[in-house]
Amino acid sequence: MLSADFVIATAVAYVGLLFVLAYFGDRRARERKKSFLHSPAVYTLSISVYCTSWTFYGAVGNAARSGLEFLTIYLGPTIVFVGWYLVLRRLVRISHLQRITSVADLLSSRFGKSSRLAVLVTCIAVIGIAPYIALQLKAVTSSIQAVAGASEFGQGSLAGIDDVGLALGVAAAMALFTILFGTRHVDAKEQHHGVVAAIAFEAVVKLAALVAVGVFVVFIGGGFEAIFRNAAARGFTLDVENTFDDRWLTTLGLSIAAIVCLPRQFQVTVVENSDEDHLRVAGWAFPAYMMLMSIFILPIALYGLTTMPAGANPDMFALTLPMAAGQSGLALFAFIGGFSSATSMIILESIALSIMVSNHIVMPLVLRFTPSGRDGQGVSHLLLVARRFSIVLILSLGFFYFFFTRDSNALAPIGLISFTAIAQFFPAVLAALFWRDASLKAATAAIAAGFVIWVWSSFLPSFESVSPQVAELLRDGPWGISWLRPEAMFGLDGLDPLAHAAFWSLSINTFTLIVGSLLTSQSTLERIQANVFVDVFRRGNIAPRNFMRGVATANDLYFVAERVLGERRAAALFETAARESGVSPAMLNPSPEFIGRLERELAGSIGAASAHVMLSKVVAGAEVSLEEVMQMADETQQVIEYSQQLEKTSAELRSTAQQLEDANAQLRVLDSQKDDFLSQVSHEVRTPMTSIRSFSEILLDQGELDEQQRHRFVSTIHQESLRLTRLLDEILDLNALERGERTWENVPTDAEAALERALSVCDALLRQRGMRVEFGSRARAGMVDGDGDRLCQVFINIISNAVKYNDAEEPLLRVSSSVRAGFYGVEIADNGPGIGKAERSLIFEKFSRGQHGSADQSGAGLGLAISRQIVARMNGSLDLVAGPLPGACFRVRLAVLR
Amino acid sequence: MAIDILIAEDEPSILESLDFILRRAGWTISSVTDGAAVLEGVRRLQPRVLVLDVMLPKRSGFDVLKTIRASADTRLLPVLILTAKGQQQDKRIAEELGANEFVTKPYANADVVGAVRRLLGDHGRAP
């Protein structure tokens, strides 16, 4: 069996391992090795810090007490990561551009770099998170006690220490860890690669531990089904009746807000993000992680309820079930898993909160009380001290909350109190991202109002069990005013307390934000920042110009920079700027752009508001009048418009160049087509010329020709001459047609009559080849706009092709015509060899003769090309279509005259 | 039954004129009218010379010539290429493929007879 001492020693050793991990993680990141630390996998795992001991222990307890409700806590983030990918991307993009360091910084920066708002948000976060920290302390304390209580070796060194003493010890140890982990130095962009690496490692450990316990429980429980069945037999059923009730919706909504606004989630998701594309992976991987994490929660809860003695704390089932089964190794693993989930939350949450406290509360105070900023001593050291102090403060608050509420049992409800507090930022965050008109005054009032309601309706009631005064207040309201009762405000009774608190705090918060924004006006800086935030994805949105005008010497600025950034980074910044303007650092004349860049750099270390205040102290005449700012804004707008215009012009130029290129290519194609055409014409002319020349020579030879031969040769010469003439006619005809010319007038013509005429002209030819003609349905008449003779020519061409190329034993021609939907159509089909796939696109080309062209073909291969042009000049079409016979089928379509 | 000349030509009137002038020169003649029939004709009729048009249906004269030169028993068959395109490029291709004579349409009858005679190595027989 495990002893308490052994477990504590293991926990300390585990923290030592984490520390080593963090140390090497930092080193790797500093050596700028492209390592797995910057991979989407580590990013996703670090986001899984969302799953704390609330999940590891509390979700099991929650499931045992309230059934499926525990799921909502994971559904909310899933909705955000899967469905709100674009919102997250917008948040990450803005925060990178503006060097945002926390959710307080985000709101302060958007609402005119207001330090007051930053202080408010920071205070609310610190107070609101206290229950959440307490939850972790309670979980760790309970888990150690669960081990110690079951130990046959007694409590070891824990003997005589009650839960408060233990929790104090845990809190102190956590504070020490966090200080060692997170505040070894002030980072450039507040990114903590080492910590993130350790957190990712812990994410793997806690998942593996919970899954291991789950698999074990399912195994000894005889499978999922058996566990559910046995539980049902013992009367433990899932509470599904209250699914989708007010509490369900509330926890779902709160978890949506929490995944965005929780300081540690903002830290890992936004601030520590090194690549926007990692969000894409996290979009599916983080929900998958949560799903894995929650798969075994129900079986563990039900099996625990079924087999553990009545009165056993269901929150500890993940730990006590393996212990009850004598599986010390698994129990130890489960303990480390729960310990991981608690430590990762505490470490990251206190780092995130300490950054907020030092940037938004300590820094402004320091700035206020060190007038000139020329003390020459860096504030880096001060910042570190401030952060360490904040960590101690945050854990103390958590401990005190634990101390005062230690008698309440469950873990999950404590967490939800924090969620409700943090959710007060959510309306303002959404407005910051999307609503241009949201104003500082409204946002401040909204968050403050929401917070007050939260304190009254959620925070205060959690002390009910320790304070008779609070209990009385809950029952009767202050001074007996019943409509101010914390859990039934404004007469809204009968709602679940959590839903009640969330409803009133968030409703009043949102209402204040919207109405307040409509009623109040924005300051200039607010308006500028609002545009920067809302338009972050718009093309041409350039980094905001610095609106601090006025005189500042490079020296003054350097002192400010050195204080905050440290000597090395400050020097690097100034040297870069000097190199860019081609002067020595000492001669640098700070441009507004440079001051702007400096401000953003400073903001990365101390937050937007502090950076703004700090710089305005050394930039003389920093206060800029409204007119000037608006003029600058106009100029910025003009620059944007100008650059957009330039972009447009260059795009037009590119497209013109492309058009020229295309035209050139087309000309080249036409050129080569012309070559092909000439070469084809040459061939078509040379062929009859060959016979004519050869037979002429034979006749000239005056040899022993008999009269019959002589006659035959002369008639061949004659025929070939005619063929030449016909060829020339066709070429000229086609040439004219292709130029769009018509040698005829389009007049109302009966196409059906032209078809009849063509058939009778071809009659002899058909008879000669023994080709049968079959008729399908026929139109009575087809009045079209065209020329009867030319139409007849087209039909003759199609029919004679069908005859010429047909090698079937019983050659057959099928003709049908119709007037349908405003079109006259003729289909002429044959049972010849048909036209191969490869040739279909070519048969209407000039000089194309089918594969099956036989030796006696006399055409030059212009017939179909000409026919198609003729039909086209009558605004109709000639196509090869799928026909009723195995061979080819040509269709002529012409619009019918009305 | 070996013959003197096999003509591969698809234009009936041109075929008739070739047949006439070559027969008149005293040679035995046979003919095919598409590219696919040439190889079979060569194998069956064992001609001493092949007169081969380039623009033949089904299989081009150049293609046929390539096969003839690739096959052991026809590798040495003298071939006269006839073409109506008459471009330098055709002549170059014909030479590369191993044509022995090249005559452009429209031709003088004497040119065709002279070329065939050179290929037959036949100087004696008068028309």
Interface residues (C-beta under 8 A of the other chain):
Chain A: S679 S682 H683 R686 T687 P688 M689 T690 S691 I692 R693 S694 F695 E697 I698 G703 T716 Q719 E720 Q851 G853 S854 A855 D856
Chain B: D10 E11 P12 S13 I14 E16 S17 L18 F20 I21 R24 T33 D34 M55 P57 K58 A84 K85 G86 Q87 K105 P106 Y107 A108 N109 A110
